[in-house]
Amino acid sequence: MATAAEKTRERLSVAKTYKLYIGGKFPRTESGRYFKLTDKNGVVVANVCRGSRKDFRNAVVAARKAQPGWAGASAYLRGQILYRIAEMLEGRREQFTAELNRQGIAVRAAEKEVDASVDRLVYYAGWADKYQQVFSAVNPVSSSHFNFSVLEPTGLVAILAPEDSGLLGLVSNLAPAIVGGNTAVVLASASRPLSAISFAEVLHASDLPAGVVNLLTGYRDELTEHFASHMDVNAIVYCDGGKRAARQIQSLAAGNIKRVVERSGIEWSKPGAQHPYLIRDTQEVKTTWHPIGT
Amino acid sequence: MATPENTLAFDGGWEYAPAPESTDHVEIDKRYGLFIGGDFVKPEKGRYFDTINPATEERLARIAEADAADVDRAVKAARKAFGPWSRMKAAERGKYVYRIARIIQERAREFAAIESLDGGKPIRESRDVDVPLAAAHFFYYAGWSDKLEYAFPGRKVKPLGVAGQVIPWNFPLLMAAWKLAPALACGNTVVLKPAETTPLTALKLAEVIADAGLPDGVVNIVTGAGETGAAVVEHPRVDKIAFTGSTAVGRVIQKALAGTRKKYTLELGGKAANVIFADAAIDQAVEGIVNGIFFNQGHVCCAGSRLFVQEAVADEVVEKLKDRMETLIVGDPLDKNTDIGAINSAAQLEKIESYLEIGRSEGGEMFQSSCTVPDTGYWCRPTIFTGVSQSNRVVQEEIFGPVLAIQTFRSYSEAIAKANNTPYGLSGGVWTDKGAKIFKMTQNVRAGVVWANTFNKFDPTSPFGGYKESGVGREGGLHGLDAYLSLEA
């Protein structure tokens, strides 16, 4: 799209087509729909894919397929891949800052958001091989059994990312879900969707297996019911949205007893917005009774 | 294989003389009110219902039916008690809970007899499982009261407020203990609703709670059926809901709570896979199958109701299982020889029998032991279905009775695929001589509790709860505390 800077340059810039990220590929929405994203001067920044129910269902298929492999990867490997995502994002610091700026965030604030996003990824990368040690237990049962409880990923997590924190909010909700072996389908902020799609490019270059993260752009009002009702989604994490959305999501989630995690009113830039209990939100406790002796 | 020479003669003339548990020490009132604010009170509308002995169909007592106004009274009493109870020195709170554990132990025989009278379960199970585990549960959580800050690193913990708890009829006292013990230890007050067919031990527990001197209103017990439960769930001043029961009702509850700020745990249905590998100790495995599906008449959410046997040993296992089934004694729950007691209610028996019909009409081959059953009361002989497949309803749906669906498998991967082919995920079992195979299996079964070379084992230190549509949250152990606390930075 045309930018102001273009007029002062001789060369015509090549604008990016912002697409979805599903199963390790960048398809356009199957619906062919789009919505215009404009900057503060009303200049069109991008025609963003308006993802559909079908796109979401395709993403769930990809995420389900990727889930056992990702959960089966060693904790060390998952940690390294999250760290790699941080490295890739760090390397594209200027790009992300400029993009956030184009979506209406002041340069200083944009820089801070990118830095915080990188640091958050490093934070969760470090948890990959530690949260299990903090949250699991050996249980002293009265019978002759070695009884222990460990965390296992809930499975497939649908995430409605925060509307007002396009990059950091997305990273802050995505990282704790995938570090624990879940796969995810994420609906990005509708008003700040660009960083999400560019972040998909970062993911794509980070040895993250295809399908572990799937990113959609589109209207939350339209897609919420599908995120909440899909029978092959194990958990839904939703940020903000108010009481009506809460009622809708929790009510539809009951169809297959989804785990429902609400994260409302959280300042994602605060240090308190990162902790291992966010990992635990999308984990199950499995208890094993192993015999002792014969 | 079986020959006339090596087949045991189960009809060889042996008979067990009756060995009934005495009930002369048991006191059951003619009529029970609602336990609200430390007293037994009359229900506002004055309505009562019968609780009967499912083995004789005779009335045991009249039980008050709580309506929304009664539930409101109970919630108000719990709300009033919450402040002092939650601010009490934690060690003192713990000592109250210890007292409950001790009094249950002292009155164990009485509780066991009433549990069998009211619910139909064999006295051996109420005596050896339900009552001792209930006491142990209180004892375990009592000790947590003043140690909660060690359970959740980096967090401060706070009680939630008033917990509304709705429990089922299959383990009436034990489920009350599972619900009450952690709630009280964490500083919450409670409104508990027992199941309408088995309210007696909860009402006896109210006596224990009064004897233990708990402050009025800390525990309130409201009896009634589904409507009473709905009034508890929907009451606006309840902060947390804990429910154990069917997935269908769990769904209704999750919907009813949508848009509220109430925290909830749901412990729902199951259709557990019990997987027998060829290298298992077969006789031990057969005992495990019997315990998995016939324990408590199969009225167990984590029952091993889907059996998968590796092909090489399938004929042997099924034959031995049938032989073993012939030795099971179905009858008087109070008789210490009884293996399988009465089905809990006429409605449940009807449901089980409808599944027997469905199983046969879908082409399954049904085998039932040839034992006799009493003329009055509700009874179902131990039953297995062979020749069924993944899509049969008796394989997919929770029957909640002594009915086992048997299938075979060849490879490990087939066993896993079949075991996980269910919307449920509460429990599972694996039988093999090989430790590595145990771990591989238990890692891949999508279920909250997995037993290896055993089944239906419970312990207060051991977290219990389901994956997928078997529920949300855990009960028991350190992980069970989470349900009754809010964690803050």
Contacts between the chains, C-beta under 8 A, distances in Angstrom:
chain1	res1	chain2	res2	distance
A	134	B	153	6.1
A	137	B	463	7.8
A	137	B	477	6.5
A	137	B	478	5.4
A	137	B	479	7.1
A	139	B	459	7.0
A	139	B	461	4.2
A	139	B	462	4.8
A	139	B	463	7.3
A	139	B	477	5.4
A	139	B	478	8.0
A	140	B	461	5.6
A	141	B	457	7.6
A	141	B	459	3.9
A	141	B	461	5.7
A	141	B	462	5.5
A	142	B	136	7.6
A	142	B	459	5.9
A	143	B	454	8.0
A	143	B	457	6.3
A	143	B	459	7.1
A	145	B	454	7.0
A	145	B	457	7.0
A	147	B	459	7.0
A	147	B	461	7.4
A	147	B	462	5.3
A	149	B	462	7.5
A	149	B	463	5.0
A	149	B	477	6.5
A	149	B	479	6.2
A	154	B	467	7.8
A	155	B	446	8.0
A	234	B	468	7.1
A	243	B	259	5.9
A	244	B	259	7.8
A	246	B	258	7.1
A	246	B	259	5.2
A	247	B	258	4.7
A	247	B	259	3.0
A	248	B	258	7.6
A	249	B	258	7.6
A	250	B	254	6.8
A	250	B	255	7.6
A	250	B	257	6.8
A	250	B	258	3.5
A	250	B	259	6.5
A	251	B	254	7.9
A	251	B	255	4.9
A	251	B	258	3.8
A	251	B	259	7.5
A	253	B	254	6.9
A	253	B	258	8.0
A	254	B	250	8.0
A	254	B	251	4.7
A	254	B	252	7.7
A	254	B	254	3.7
A	254	B	255	4.5
A	254	B	258	7.3
A	255	B	251	7.2
A	256	B	423	6.9
A	256	B	468	7.3
A	256	B	469	5.8
A	257	B	247	6.9
A	257	B	250	6.4
A	257	B	251	6.8
A	257	B	254	6.6
A	257	B	266	6.7
A	257	B	268	6.8
A	257	B	468	7.0
A	257	B	469	4.6
A	257	B	470	7.7
A	257	B	471	6.6
A	257	B	472	6.4
A	259	B	472	6.0
A	272	B	489	5.2
A	275	B	154	6.6
A	275	B	489	7.3
A	276	B	154	7.8
A	277	B	155	7.0
A	277	B	487	6.4
A	284	B	448	6.6
A	284	B	467	5.3
A	285	B	448	6.6
A	285	B	463	5.3
A	285	B	465	7.0
A	285	B	474	5.1
A	285	B	479	5.1
A	286	B	442	7.7
A	286	B	447	7.3
A	286	B	448	6.0
A	286	B	449	7.6
A	286	B	450	6.8
A	286	B	467	7.9
A	287	B	448	6.6
A	287	B	449	4.9
A	287	B	450	7.3
A	287	B	462	5.6
A	287	B	463	5.1
A	287	B	464	7.0
A	287	B	477	7.7
A	288	B	439	8.0
A	288	B	442	4.7
A	288	B	449	8.0
A	288	B	450	5.1
A	288	B	452	6.9
A	289	B	449	7.5
A	289	B	450	7.1
A	289	B	451	4.7
A	289	B	452	6.1
A	289	B	454	5.9
A	289	B	457	5.6
A	289	B	462	7.4
A	290	B	435	7.6
A	290	B	438	6.2
A	290	B	439	7.7
A	290	B	442	7.6
A	290	B	452	5.2
A	291	B	438	8.0
A	291	B	452	5.9
A	291	B	453	4.5
A	291	B	454	6.5
